[in-house]
């Protein structure tokens, strides 16, 4: 005997039909019967019980401010990085990054650089903890290490 046969007893089918005719939502019917919402939806579909006569709410039109799209993340990050590199002389990879604000994972917040220092699991493992650059997870020094311009190989177009 399959599990579906025991799920839909005669009593549950009657309660399903009564709830459906009363206009209950599938969630309300499911709670009343003691089955999942998806089980109710599937059974209603198999019984060809539909609510076609119910009017659907009209689609809400978007106003002008909702229609304007926000800038996609990659473009926004590009602008942030461009400002980071244009704002000062480019630092070389060998320039030391001050690490006076080191913090543990539990002390890490959005207002602290998330660059890992040392190997995870080591006794002296920590995060940089310096103030991050605006909109980025790392301080300016570690952002220059993480987001180096031209670090990806360019594919020749032909």
Buried (B, 14 or more C-beta within 10 A) or exposed (E): EEEEEEBBEEEBEEBBBEBBEEEBEBEBBBBBBEBEBEBBBBBBEEEEEEEEEEEEEEEEEEEEEEEEEEEEEEEEBBEBBEEBBEEEEEBEEEEEBEBEBBBEEEEBEEEBBBBEBEEEEEEEBBBBBBEBBEBBBBBBBBBBBBBEEEEEEEEEEE
